[in-house]
Amino acid sequence: MEKKNPFKEMEDSLHEVPPHLKKKVMDDIASAKLVMEMANLFTCNYKSAIEDIFKTNPDII
């Protein structure tokens, strides 16, 4: 009795995605990456910015 390999069955059912749909998905992924990188840029600097604001300088007093 031969065992069925479910992964082989999944591979057989794959079809090529239409080019316009592939482009839309890739554009959406690029937009999401840009938003994540921008958010990371701003949120990583909050800690140091807040520390600088509240840091007291003994030379001023």
N, C-alpha and C positions, 0 to 999 in steps of 0.2 A: 504494500500500500504506500503510495507516494504522498508525502506531506505537502500541503499547500503553503506557500510562502506568501503571507499577506502583503509584504513589501514589494514583491514582484508584481502582484496584482495592481498595487497602487501605481507603480512605475508605468505599467501598460496603459493606465487610464489618463496619463498626462497628455495635454495638448498644448501647442504653441499659443501664447497669448497674442491677441491682435496688437499691432504696433502702437496704435493710438491709445489703447488701454495701458500698455506697458509704459509709454511716455508719461501718461497722467499719474500713474503710481509712482514712478521715479521722481517726478516733479513734486508730488506730495511729500515723499520721503525727504527730498532736499529741503523743502520748506520747513518740515518738522525739525530737521537737524539744525537749520539756521535759528529757529526759535529756541531750541534747547541750548545752543551755544551762546546766544544773546542772553538768555536767562542766567546761564552759568556765569557769564562775564559780569553781570550786575550783582548777582547774589554773592559771589565770592568776594567781592570788594566791599560789601556792606560792613563786615566785621571791622576791617581796618579803618574804614571811613568813620564809623561810629567811635572807635577807640581814639582816633585823631581829634574828633570833635570834643570829646570829654576829657582829653588828656590835659592836665594842668601844667603850665610852664612856670617853674619857680623863679625864673628871671623876670617875669612880668610883675610880680608882686613887689 
